[in-house]
Amino acid sequence: MDRLKIFVLNQFGPLDGEYNVFVDVPSVMGFFRRTGTRPHRFHILATKGKKVMFIDRIDPGTLERQLNEFQIAK
């Protein structure tokens, strides 16, 4: 069974190099809403089985759409 893992890597600031791991798209989007940060300040790495997707400097709407498409892709 291929499970989705989404790594949100901190790119700037005093926590540079820190990351959070999420297992679904709503949790990732909730993280950005909760912290008040913008996704373009982070590197997003999503894995599902042998597939990997890397996202850098993107707006919240496009990020959510791309992660949802990646999550349901076979």
NUKE-309516 format. One record per residue: residue number from 1; x, y, z of N, C-alpha, C, O, CB in turn. Coordinates in steps of 0.05 Angstrom, whole numbers, plus 32768, in hexadecimal, padded with zeros to 4 digits. Atoms other than C-alpha are relative to their C-alpha. Last residue first. Glycine has a CB too. Example, Ala and Ser with C-alpha at 12.3 -4.5 7.8 and 13.67 -1.06 7.14 Angstrom:
BEGIN
<vexmar = 2 n_x = 7FF0 n_y = 7FE8 n_z = 7FFF ca_x = 8111 ca_y = 7FEB ca_z = 808F c_x = 7FF1 c_y = 8016 c_z = 800E o_x = 7FFB o_y = 802C o_z = 8012 cb_x = 8009 cb_y = 8009 cb_z = 7FE3>
<vexmar = 1 n_x = 8012 n_y = 7FE8 n_z = 8000 ca_x = 80F6 ca_y = 7FA6 ca_z = 809C c_x = 8012 c_y = 8018 c_z = 8000 o_x = 8027 o_y = 8018 o_z = 800D cb_x = 7FEC cb_y = 8001 cb_z = 8019>
//
This chain:
BEGIN
<vexmar = 74 n_x = 7FF8 n_y = 801B n_z = 7FFB ca_x = 7FD6 ca_y = 8078 ca_z = 7F43 c_x = 801C c_y = 7FFA c_z = 7FF5 o_x = 8025 o_y = 7FE4 o_z = 7FF8 cb_x = 7FED cb_y = 7FED cb_z = 7FF3>
<vexmar = 73 n_x = 7FF3 n_y = 800D n_z = 8017 ca_x = 7FC8 ca_y = 80C1 ca_z = 7F4A c_x = 8008 c_y = 7FE4 c_z = 8008 o_x = 8011 o_y = 7FDF o_z = 801E cb_x = 8018 cb_y = 8011 cb_z = 7FF6>
<vexmar = 72 n_x = 8013 n_y = 8013 n_z = 800C ca_x = 7F98 ca_y = 80D4 ca_z = 7F83 c_x = 800C c_y = 7FF1 c_z = 7FE8 o_x = 8000 o_y = 7FDE o_z = 7FDE cb_x = 7FE6 cb_y = 800E cb_z = 7FF8>
<vexmar = 71 n_x = 800B n_y = 8013 n_z = 7FEC ca_x = 7FCD ca_y = 80F3 ca_z = 7FB1 c_x = 7FEE c_y = 7FEB c_z = 7FF2 o_x = 7FEE o_y = 7FD4 o_z = 7FFA cb_x = 7FF0 cb_y = 800F cb_z = 8015>
<vexmar = 70 n_x = 7FEC n_y = 8014 n_z = 7FFA ca_x = 7FF3 ca_y = 8114 ca_z = 7F78 c_x = 7FF6 c_y = 7FEA c_z = 8012 o_x = 7FFD o_y = 7FD3 o_z = 800F cb_x = 8018 cb_y = 800E cb_z = 800D>
<vexmar = 69 n_x = 7FFD n_y = 8010 n_z = 8018 ca_x = 7FB4 ca_y = 8137 ca_z = 7F5F c_x = 8015 c_y = 7FEA c_z = 8005 o_x = 8011 o_y = 7FD4 o_z = 7FFC cb_x = 8009 cb_y = 8012 cb_z = 7FE9>
<vexmar = 68 n_x = 8017 n_y = 8011 n_z = 8003 ca_x = 7FA5 ca_y = 814E ca_z = 7FA6 c_x = 8002 c_y = 7FEE c_z = 7FE8 o_x = 7FFB o_y = 7FD7 o_z = 7FE9 cb_x = 7FE6 cb_y = 8011 cb_z = 7FFE>
<vexmar = 67 n_x = 7FFE n_y = 8016 n_z = 7FEC ca_x = 7FEC ca_y = 8167 ca_z = 7FB0 c_x = 7FE8 c_y = 7FEE c_z = 7FFE o_x = 7FEB o_y = 7FD5 o_z = 8001 cb_x = 8002 cb_y = 800C cb_z = 801C>
<vexmar = 66 n_x = 7FEB n_y = 8013 n_z = 8008 ca_x = 7FE9 ca_y = 818E ca_z = 7F6E c_x = 8003 c_y = 7FE9 c_z = 8014 o_x = 8006 o_y = 7FD2 o_z = 800C cb_x = 801B cb_y = 800E cb_z = 7FFD>
<vexmar = 65 n_x = 8009 n_y = 800E n_z = 8018 ca_x = 7FA6 ca_y = 81AF ca_z = 7F7F c_x = 8015 c_y = 7FEA c_z = 7FF8 o_x = 800D o_y = 7FD4 o_z = 7FF3 cb_x = 7FFB cb_y = 8013 cb_z = 7FE9>
<vexmar = 64 n_x = 8015 n_y = 8012 n_z = 7FF8 ca_x = 7FBC ca_y = 81C2 ca_z = 7FC6 c_x = 7FF6 c_y = 7FEF c_z = 7FE8 o_x = 7FF2 o_y = 7FD7 o_z = 7FEB cb_x = 7FE8 cb_y = 800F cb_z = 800C>
<vexmar = 63 n_x = 7FF4 n_y = 8015 n_z = 7FEF ca_x = 7FFD ca_y = 81E0 ca_z = 7FAE c_x = 7FEB c_y = 7FEB c_z = 8007 o_x = 7FF0 o_y = 7FD3 o_z = 8004 cb_x = 800C cb_y = 800C cb_z = 8019>
<vexmar = 62 n_x = 7FF2 n_y = 8013 n_z = 8012 ca_x = 7FDA ca_y = 8206 ca_z = 7F76 c_x = 800C c_y = 7FE9 c_z = 800F o_x = 800C o_y = 7FD2 o_z = 8006 cb_x = 8015 cb_y = 800E cb_z = 7FEF>
<vexmar = 61 n_x = 8014 n_y = 800D n_z = 8010 ca_x = 7FAB ca_y = 8227 ca_z = 7FA7 c_x = 800B c_y = 7FEB c_z = 7FEE o_x = 8001 o_y = 7FD4 o_z = 7FEC cb_x = 7FF1 cb_y = 8014 cb_z = 7FEF>
<vexmar = 60 n_x = 8010 n_y = 8014 n_z = 7FF1 ca_x = 7FE1 ca_y = 8236 ca_z = 7FDB c_x = 7FEC c_y = 7FF0 c_z = 7FEF o_x = 7FE9 o_y = 7FD8 o_z = 7FF2 cb_x = 7FF2 cb_y = 800D cb_z = 8016>
<vexmar = 59 n_x = 8016 n_y = 7FF4 n_z = 7FF1 ca_x = 8012 ca_y = 8258 ca_z = 7FAA c_x = 7FEE c_y = 7FEB c_z = 800D o_x = 7FEF o_y = 7FD4 o_z = 8004 cb_x = 7FEF cb_y = 8013 cb_z = 7FEE>
<vexmar = 58 n_x = 801A n_y = 8003 n_z = 800C ca_x = 8053 ca_y = 8237 ca_z = 7F96 c_x = 7FEB c_y = 800D c_z = 8011 o_x = 7FEE o_y = 8010 o_z = 8029 cb_x = 7FF9 cb_y = 7FE2 cb_z = 7FFC>
<vexmar = 57 n_x = 800A n_y = 7FE5 n_z = 8007 ca_x = 809D ca_y = 8241 ca_z = 7FA3 c_x = 7FE5 c_y = 7FFE c_z = 7FF1 o_x = 7FE5 o_y = 8001 o_z = 7FD8 cb_x = 8014 cb_y = 800F cb_z = 7FEF>
<vexmar = 56 n_x = 7FF2 n_y = 7FE9 n_z = 7FF4 ca_x = 80B7 ca_y = 81F9 ca_z = 7FA2 c_x = 7FF4 c_y = 801A c_z = 7FF6 o_x = 7FEE o_y = 801C o_z = 7FDE cb_x = 801E cb_y = 7FFE cb_z = 7FF8>
<vexmar = 55 n_x = 800C n_y = 7FE6 n_z = 8006 ca_x = 8094 ca_y = 81B7 ca_z = 7F97 c_x = 800F c_y = 8016 c_z = 800E o_x = 8016 o_y = 8013 o_z = 8026 cb_x = 7FE1 cb_y = 8000 cb_z = 8008>
<vexmar = 54 n_x = 7FF3 n_y = 7FEA n_z = 7FF2 ca_x = 80B5 ca_y = 8172 ca_z = 7F93 c_x = 7FF3 c_y = 801A c_z = 7FF7 o_x = 7FF1 o_y = 801F o_z = 7FDF cb_x = 801F cb_y = 8000 cb_z = 7FFC>
<vexmar = 53 n_x = 8005 n_y = 7FE6 n_z = 800D ca_x = 808D ca_y = 8134 ca_z = 7F80 c_x = 800D c_y = 8016 c_z = 8012 o_x = 8009 o_y = 8016 o_z = 802A cb_x = 7FE1 cb_y = 8005 cb_z = 7FFD>
<vexmar = 52 n_x = 7FF8 n_y = 7FE9 n_z = 7FF0 ca_x = 80A2 ca_y = 80ED ca_z = 7F8D c_x = 7FF9 c_y = 8019 c_z = 7FF1 o_x = 7FFC o_y = 801A o_z = 7FD8 cb_x = 801F cb_y = 7FFE cb_z = 8007>
<vexmar = 51 n_x = 8003 n_y = 7FE6 n_z = 800D ca_x = 8086 ca_y = 80AA ca_z = 7F75 c_x = 8008 c_y = 8017 c_z = 8013 o_x = 8002 o_y = 8015 o_z = 802B cb_x = 7FE4 cb_y = 8005 cb_z = 7FF5>
<vexmar = 50 n_x = 7FE7 n_y = 7FF9 n_z = 800D ca_x = 80A1 ca_y = 8068 ca_z = 7F8E c_x = 7FFE c_y = 801B c_z = 7FF2 o_x = 8012 o_y = 8023 o_z = 7FE5 cb_x = 8006 cb_y = 7FEA cb_z = 7FEC>
<vexmar = 49 n_x = 7FF4 n_y = 8017 n_z = 800C ca_x = 8069 ca_y = 805F ca_z = 7FC1 c_x = 801B c_y = 8007 c_z = 7FF4 o_x = 802D o_y = 8011 o_z = 8003 cb_x = 7FEE cb_y = 7FF4 cb_z = 7FEB>
<vexmar = 48 n_x = 8015 n_y = 8014 n_z = 7FFF ca_x = 804B ca_y = 80A3 ca_z = 7FCD c_x = 800B c_y = 7FE7 c_z = 7FF1 o_x = 800C o_y = 7FE7 o_z = 7FD8 cb_x = 7FE5 cb_y = 800B cb_z = 7FF3>
<vexmar = 47 n_x = 7FF9 n_y = 801B n_z = 8009 ca_x = 807B ca_y = 80DB ca_z = 7FDC c_x = 7FE8 c_y = 7FEE c_z = 8003 o_x = 7FD8 o_y = 7FF1 o_z = 8015 cb_x = 8018 cb_y = 7FF5 cb_z = 800F>
<vexmar = 46 n_x = 8015 n_y = 8014 n_z = 7FFB ca_x = 8070 ca_y = 8126 ca_z = 7FE2 c_x = 8009 c_y = 7FE5 c_z = 7FF4 o_x = 8014 o_y = 7FE4 o_z = 7FDE cb_x = 7FE5 cb_y = 8009 cb_z = 7FF3>
<vexmar = 45 n_x = 7FF8 n_y = 8019 n_z = 800C ca_x = 80A7 ca_y = 815A ca_z = 7FEB c_x = 7FEA c_y = 7FEC c_z = 8007 o_x = 7FE5 o_y = 7FE7 o_z = 801E cb_x = 801C cb_y = 7FF6 cb_z = 800A>
<vexmar = 44 n_x = 8013 n_y = 8015 n_z = 7FFB ca_x = 8094 ca_y = 81A2 ca_z = 7FF8 c_x = 8009 c_y = 7FE8 c_z = 7FF1 o_x = 800E o_y = 7FE9 o_z = 7FD9 cb_x = 7FE3 cb_y = 8009 cb_z = 7FF7>
<vexmar = 43 n_x = 7FFD n_y = 8015 n_z = 8014 ca_x = 80CA ca_y = 81D7 ca_z = 7FFF c_x = 7FEC c_y = 7FEA c_z = 8008 o_x = 7FEB o_y = 7FE2 o_z = 801F cb_x = 801E cb_y = 7FF5 cb_z = 7FFE>
<vexmar = 42 n_x = 7FF9 n_y = 801C n_z = 7FF8 ca_x = 80B4 ca_y = 8212 ca_z = 8029 c_x = 8005 c_y = 7FEF c_z = 7FE7 o_x = 7FFC o_y = 7FF6 o_z = 7FD1 cb_x = 7FE9 cb_y = 7FF3 cb_z = 8010>
<vexmar = 41 n_x = 7FE8 n_y = 7FFF n_z = 7FEE ca_x = 80B0 ca_y = 825E ca_z = 8025 c_x = 800A c_y = 7FE4 c_z = 8007 o_x = 801C o_y = 7FE1 o_z = 8017 cb_x = 7FF9 cb_y = 8010 cb_z = 8019>
<vexmar = 40 n_x = 7FE9 n_y = 7FFA n_z = 8010 ca_x = 8081 ca_y = 825A ca_z = 7FE8 c_x = 801A c_y = 8003 c_z = 8011 o_x = 8030 o_y = 8005 o_z = 8006 cb_x = 7FFC cb_y = 801A cb_z = 7FF0>
<vexmar = 39 n_x = 7FF2 n_y = 8018 n_z = 800A ca_x = 804F ca_y = 8236 ca_z = 8014 c_x = 8019 c_y = 8006 c_z = 7FF0 o_x = 802B o_y = 7FF5 o_z = 7FEE cb_x = 7FED cb_y = 7FF1 cb_z = 7FEF>
<vexmar = 38 n_x = 8007 n_y = 8005 n_z = 801C ca_x = 803D ca_y = 8276 ca_z = 803A c_x = 8010 c_y = 7FE8 c_z = 7FF5 o_x = 8027 o_y = 7FE5 o_z = 7FFC cb_x = 8005 cb_y = 801A cb_z = 7FEF>
<vexmar = 37 n_x = 7FE9 n_y = 7FFE n_z = 8013 ca_x = 803E ca_y = 827A ca_z = 8085 c_x = 7FF6 c_y = 7FFA c_z = 7FE4 o_x = 7FE0 o_y = 7FEF o_z = 7FE0 cb_x = 8017 cb_y = 7FED cb_z = 8008>
<vexmar = 36 n_x = 8000 n_y = 7FE6 n_z = 800E ca_x = 8003 ca_y = 8289 ca_z = 80B3 c_x = 8017 c_y = 8004 c_z = 7FED o_x = 801C o_y = 801B o_z = 7FE5 cb_x = 7FFF cb_y = 8016 cb_z = 8014>
<vexmar = 35 n_x = 7FE7 n_y = 7FF1 n_z = 7FFB ca_x = 8015 ca_y = 824F ca_z = 80E1 c_x = 8000 c_y = 801C c_z = 7FF3 o_x = 8011 o_y = 802C o_z = 7FFA cb_x = 8017 cb_y = 7FF0 cb_z = 7FF7>
<vexmar = 34 n_x = 7FFC n_y = 7FFE n_z = 7FE3 ca_x = 7FCE ca_y = 8233 ca_z = 80E5 c_x = 8019 c_y = 8011 c_z = 8006 o_x = 8018 o_y = 8021 o_z = 8018 cb_x = 8004 cb_y = 7FE4 cb_z = 800C>
<vexmar = 33 n_x = 8014 n_y = 7FED n_z = 7FF4 ca_x = 7FBD ca_y = 8240 ca_z = 809C c_x = 8006 c_y = 8005 c_z = 801D o_x = 8004 o_y = 801C o_z = 8026 cb_x = 7FE4 cb_y = 7FF4 cb_z = 7FFC>
<vexmar = 32 n_x = 7FFB n_y = 7FE5 n_z = 800A ca_x = 7FFE ca_y = 8221 ca_z = 8083 c_x = 7FEC c_y = 8014 c_z = 800B o_x = 7FF4 o_y = 802B o_z = 8011 cb_x = 7FFF cb_y = 7FFF cb_z = 7FE1>
<vexmar = 31 n_x = 7FE6 n_y = 7FF7 n_z = 7FF4 ca_x = 7FF7 ca_y = 81E4 ca_z = 80B1 c_x = 8006 c_y = 801D c_z = 7FF6 o_x = 800D o_y = 802E o_z = 8006 cb_x = 8017 cb_y = 7FEE cb_z = 7FF8>
<vexmar = 30 n_x = 8006 n_y = 7FF6 n_z = 7FE5 ca_x = 7FAE ca_y = 81DD ca_z = 809C c_x = 8018 c_y = 800A c_z = 800E o_x = 8017 o_y = 801E o_z = 801D cb_x = 7FF3 cb_y = 7FE9 cb_z = 8011>
<vexmar = 29 n_x = 800C n_y = 7FE6 n_z = 8004 ca_x = 7FC4 ca_y = 81D8 ca_z = 8053 c_x = 7FF8 c_y = 800C c_z = 801B o_x = 7FFA o_y = 8024 o_z = 801F cb_x = 7FE7 cb_y = 7FFE cb_z = 7FEE>
<vexmar = 28 n_x = 7FEC n_y = 7FED n_z = 800A ca_x = 7FF3 ca_y = 81A0 ca_z = 8065 c_x = 7FF5 c_y = 801C c_z = 7FFE o_x = 8001 o_y = 802F o_z = 8007 cb_x = 800B cb_y = 7FF6 cb_z = 7FE5>
<vexmar = 27 n_x = 7FEE n_y = 7FFA n_z = 7FEA ca_x = 7FBF ca_y = 817C ca_z = 8090 c_x = 8016 c_y = 8014 c_z = 7FF8 o_x = 801D o_y = 8026 o_z = 8007 cb_x = 800E cb_y = 7FE6 cb_z = 800A>
<vexmar = 26 n_x = 800D n_y = 7FED n_z = 7FEE ca_x = 7F8B ca_y = 8182 ca_z = 8058 c_x = 8012 c_y = 8007 c_z = 8018 o_x = 8011 o_y = 801D o_z = 8022 cb_x = 7FE6 cb_y = 7FF5 cb_z = 800A>
<vexmar = 25 n_x = 7FFF n_y = 7FE4 n_z = 8009 ca_x = 7FBD ca_y = 8161 ca_z = 8028 c_x = 7FF2 c_y = 8014 c_z = 8013 o_x = 7FFD o_y = 8029 o_z = 8017 cb_x = 7FF3 cb_y = 8001 cb_z = 7FE4>
<vexmar = 24 n_x = 8015 n_y = 7FF9 n_z = 8012 ca_x = 7FC8 ca_y = 8120 ca_z = 804E c_x = 8001 c_y = 801E c_z = 7FF9 o_x = 800E o_y = 802E o_z = 8007 cb_x = 7FE4 cb_y = 7FF9 cb_z = 800C>
<vexmar = 23 n_x = 800A n_y = 8017 n_z = 800F ca_x = 7FFE ca_y = 80FA ca_z = 8072 c_x = 7FE9 c_y = 8006 c_z = 7FEE o_x = 7FDF o_y = 7FF4 o_z = 7FE0 cb_x = 7FF9 cb_y = 7FEA cb_z = 8013>
<vexmar = 22 n_x = 801D n_y = 8002 n_z = 8000 ca_x = 8028 ca_y = 8134 ca_z = 808C c_x = 7FF8 c_y = 7FE8 c_z = 7FEF o_x = 8007 o_y = 7FDF o_z = 7FDE cb_x = 7FF3 cb_y = 801A cb_z = 7FF6>
<vexmar = 21 n_x = 800A n_y = 8016 n_z = 8011 ca_x = 8072 ca_y = 8139 ca_z = 809F c_x = 7FE2 c_y = 7FFE c_z = 8003 o_x = 7FD8 o_y = 7FFE o_z = 801A cb_x = 800E cb_y = 7FE5 cb_z = 8006>
<vexmar = 20 n_x = 8018 n_y = 800D n_z = 7FF5 ca_x = 8090 ca_y = 8179 ca_z = 80BA c_x = 7FF7 c_y = 7FEC c_z = 7FEC o_x = 7FFA o_y = 7FEF o_z = 7FD4 cb_x = 7FE9 cb_y = 8015 cb_z = 8006>
<vexmar = 19 n_x = 8015 n_y = 8009 n_z = 8011 ca_x = 80D6 ca_y = 8193 ca_z = 80AC c_x = 7FE9 c_y = 7FF4 c_z = 8010 o_x = 7FED o_y = 7FEC o_z = 8027 cb_x = 800A cb_y = 7FEC cb_z = 7FEC>
<vexmar = 18 n_x = 8015 n_y = 800F n_z = 7FF1 ca_x = 810F ca_y = 81BA ca_z = 80CB c_x = 7FEA c_y = 7FF8 c_z = 7FEC o_x = 7FE6 o_y = 8005 o_z = 7FD8 cb_x = 7FF4 cb_y = 8012 cb_z = 8017>
<vexmar = 17 n_x = 7FF9 n_y = 801C n_z = 8000 ca_x = 8149 ca_y = 81CE ca_z = 809C c_x = 7FEC c_y = 7FEF c_z = 8010 o_x = 7FEC o_y = 7FD6 o_z = 800D cb_x = 801B cb_y = 7FFC cb_z = 800C>
<vexmar = 16 n_x = 7FF8 n_y = 800A n_z = 801A ca_x = 8144 ca_y = 8218 ca_z = 80A9 c_x = 8009 c_y = 7FE3 c_z = 8003 o_x = 801A o_y = 7FDC o_z = 8014 cb_x = 8017 cb_y = 8011 cb_z = 7FF4>
<vexmar = 15 n_x = 8006 n_y = 801D n_z = 8000 ca_x = 8122 ca_y = 8223 ca_z = 80EC c_x = 8008 c_y = 7FF3 c_z = 7FE5 o_x = 7FFD o_y = 7FDF o_z = 7FDE cb_x = 7FE3 cb_y = 7FFB cb_z = 8006>
<vexmar = 14 n_x = 7FF0 n_y = 800D n_z = 7FEB ca_x = 8142 ca_y = 8268 ca_z = 80F6 c_x = 7FFC c_y = 7FE2 c_z = 8001 o_x = 800C o_y = 7FD3 o_z = 800C cb_x = 7FFA cb_y = 800C cb_z = 801B>
<vexmar = 13 n_x = 8004 n_y = 7FF9 n_z = 7FE4 ca_x = 8127 ca_y = 8282 ca_z = 80B4 c_x = 8011 c_y = 7FEF c_z = 8013 o_x = 8022 o_y = 7FE0 o_z = 800B cb_x = 7FE4 cb_y = 7FFD cb_z = 8007>
<vexmar = 12 n_x = 7FF5 n_y = 7FE7 n_z = 7FF7 ca_x = 811F ca_y = 8266 ca_z = 806E c_x = 7FFD c_y = 8003 c_z = 801E o_x = 7FED o_y = 7FF5 o_z = 802B cb_x = 7FF3 cb_y = 8018 cb_z = 7FF2>
<vexmar = 11 n_x = 7FEB n_y = 7FF7 n_z = 8012 ca_x = 8113 ca_y = 8224 ca_z = 804A c_x = 800E c_y = 8019 c_z = 800B o_x = 8026 o_y = 801D o_z = 8006 cb_x = 7FF4 cb_y = 8007 cb_z = 7FE6>
<vexmar = 10 n_x = 7FFC n_y = 7FE3 n_z = 7FFC ca_x = 80EA ca_y = 81FC ca_z = 807B c_x = 8018 c_y = 8009 c_z = 7FF1 o_x = 802E o_y = 7FFE o_z = 7FF2 cb_x = 8003 cb_y = 8006 cb_z = 801F>
<vexmar = 9 n_x = 7FE5 n_y = 7FF9 n_z = 7FF7 ca_x = 80DA ca_y = 81B8 ca_z = 805D c_x = 8003 c_y = 801E c_z = 8003 o_x = 7FFC o_y = 802D o_z = 7FF0 cb_x = 8015 cb_y = 7FF5 cb_z = 7FEC>
<vexmar = 8 n_x = 7FFF n_y = 7FE3 n_z = 8003 ca_x = 8092 ca_y = 81A0 ca_z = 8059 c_x = 801A c_y = 8009 c_z = 800D o_x = 801E o_y = 8008 o_z = 8025 cb_x = 7FE7 cb_y = 800E cb_z = 800E>
<vexmar = 7 n_x = 7FEC n_y = 7FF3 n_z = 7FEF ca_x = 8094 ca_y = 8155 ca_z = 804E c_x = 8000 c_y = 801D c_z = 7FFA o_x = 8002 o_y = 8025 o_z = 7FE2 cb_x = 801D cb_y = 7FF3 cb_z = 7FFB>
<vexmar = 6 n_x = 7FFA n_y = 7FE5 n_z = 800A ca_x = 8055 ca_y = 8134 ca_z = 8033 c_x = 8013 c_y = 800D c_z = 8014 o_x = 800C o_y = 8011 o_z = 802B cb_x = 7FE7 cb_y = 8010 cb_z = 7FFB>
<vexmar = 5 n_x = 7FF1 n_y = 7FF1 n_z = 7FEB ca_x = 804E ca_y = 80E9 ca_z = 803B c_x = 8007 c_y = 801A c_z = 7FF3 o_x = 8011 o_y = 801B o_z = 7FDD cb_x = 8019 cb_y = 7FF0 cb_z = 800A>
<vexmar = 4 n_x = 7FF7 n_y = 7FE5 n_z = 8006 ca_x = 8019 ca_y = 80C2 ca_z = 8014 c_x = 800F c_y = 800C c_z = 8018 o_x = 8005 o_y = 800A o_z = 802E cb_x = 7FE8 cb_y = 8012 cb_z = 7FF7>
<vexmar = 3 n_x = 800A n_y = 7FEB n_z = 7FEF ca_x = 8014 ca_y = 8078 ca_z = 8020 c_x = 800C c_y = 801B c_z = 7FF8 o_x = 8023 o_y = 801C o_z = 7FF0 cb_x = 8006 cb_y = 7FFA cb_z = 801E>
<vexmar = 2 n_x = 7FF0 n_y = 7FE8 n_z = 8002 ca_x = 801C ca_y = 8043 ca_z = 7FEB c_x = 7FF3 c_y = 8016 c_z = 8010 o_x = 7FDD o_y = 801F o_z = 800B cb_x = 8002 cb_y = 8008 cb_z = 7FE2>
<vexmar = 1 n_x = 8011 n_y = 7FE9 n_z = 8000 ca_x = 8000 ca_y = 8000 ca_z = 8000 c_x = 8012 c_y = 8019 c_z = 8000 o_x = 8024 o_y = 801C o_z = 8011 cb_x = 7FED cb_y = 8000 cb_z = 8018>
//
